[in-house]
Amino acid sequence: MGVSGNRSSAQALDWWRDAVCYQVYLRSFADGNGDGVGDLAGLHQRLHHLVDLGVDALWVNPWFPSPMVDGGYDVADYRAIDPVFGTLTDARALIEEIHALGLRILIDIVPNHTSSHHPWFREALAGGPDCVGRDRYIFRPGTGPGGDAPPNNWRSVFGGSAWTRIVEPDGRAGPWYLHLFAPEQPDLNWDSRLVRREFESILRFWFDLGVDGIRIDVAHAMVKAPGLPDLGPLDMELVASAAHADHPHWDRDGVHEIFRGWRAVADSYPEPRVFVAEACARNSERLARYVRADELHTAFNFDYLTAPWRAAHLRTAIGSSLTAMGAVGAPATWALSNHDVVRHLTRFGRPQPDGPVHTLANHSPPGPVDLALGTRRARAAALLMLALPGSVYLYQGEELGLWEVEDLPDETLQDPTWERSGRTDRGRDGSRLPMPWSGDAPPFGFSPERAGALPWLPQPPRWKQLTVRSQRGDERSMLELYRRALHIRRIHPALGDGALVWDRTAVPDLLSFTRPSGFQCIVNFGPQAVPLADHREVLLSSVRLQDGLLPGDAAVWLAR
Ligand code: GLC
């Protein structure tokens, strides 16, 4: 709950247990200075959108100085703001304004790797073979004749080997360094005490500046198995391979000691700061280990995000998350989209598999998307998600019903995945387009009028119908659905943190649950309309209800 909510937890220190947090993809939220890239000035000017929407907090993707090889997840200086976004003074003013509006702010810290432009990495390269600074990264001699082959078979998430060989200052071929992502993102060595101390100091820097919390990038990757053993055949499927026990670089037990130290830093503030982990673990119980009482506060829920639009799968994902998180006293979190996955409206507009949906662009099944169906399901999905106990992450633009733009011209693509995959995987740009705010044509108010540059990714002209201005006040719009749902969520005593009780239903395509007390959510996944049991007060529905029937792919909130 935000500080302006009226539930008793509104002012409480545990606000994060049921906060609705809006993910601001800074480069694409709003451009204040007309260079075609979103920035702090643009965000500052548009904060009223978030207040109006009714969220409690925002999470801002990395804003640090960066060569932007991976959209800012290649950080060159953890204590400053990239000039393209603004200055530290702008950040201070923004944080103050966010607090004055009754909102909270989380920022994004990238501890698994730095940019290759970080002074530590430059020093490690320039210092030659004996440079002690190399211990902050993971350098290893090559294998095979002349050390020409990489130290092991690990692979980069963006394609190709996870190792790159360096050239020593004297021109000779040197050792290899590890990068689980792009070569411009060398992995840090978390066995180094210096690395550990530095990051605790970075956390304090931002907490002292007033940020309320931190999202931890690839929190499950920081610790590697001693000796860096080869991946086994089961581990080859990159991200999915977090599913395998004892993986050499995903979800190793050693990460928890790091996070216990971070929790102590957060708890040392009079108003404790909070963490959300981007962690992939092989099941909900493993994920719950990240949010034990002395570790992080919450973790993203990828089982929920990747569940297909099917009653049984969603019920299992919801049930297992609530059980696992409940066992350690942590709230569950829910999200449908983020800047790394195909937008859910597009995913839901395709035939639904009988297992987890592949959320990455390269796995998107070919074939047309039914945007009307995707929109209908996205509306129902929003009501389902916002009725669940725990906290929610909304990805910028989902409140407008934006879809994945899958036909961006090749020459505009910027995600490193595109080049690293030999131009076979189009990457994540399709979910990262600049927001449409107003007007009839691109840039739709994203940049100021008479801006010098075009938006950094081209928006589809059809987004004309999806601008904030065109949806505001139209009660059939996605924006108004989100606004009303968030308003009800804020004032209804049954919503937010707490319990959920499944209702017994004879219809397999129906999900129905009660939030004690006084609230019921019903979602119909099937094609047939189903009768609502009795005439309770309808608080909100994703479609127009007629004759007490809930149509297919629709959801309703009832007072009970
Ligand atoms: C996380 C980020 C993603 C980034 C990667 C490497 O998964 O969400 O955008 O590419 O980490 O930092």
Residues whose N, C-alpha, C, O or C-beta is under 5 A from the ligand:
A	BS01	GLC	D70 Y73 F181 D217 V218 D340
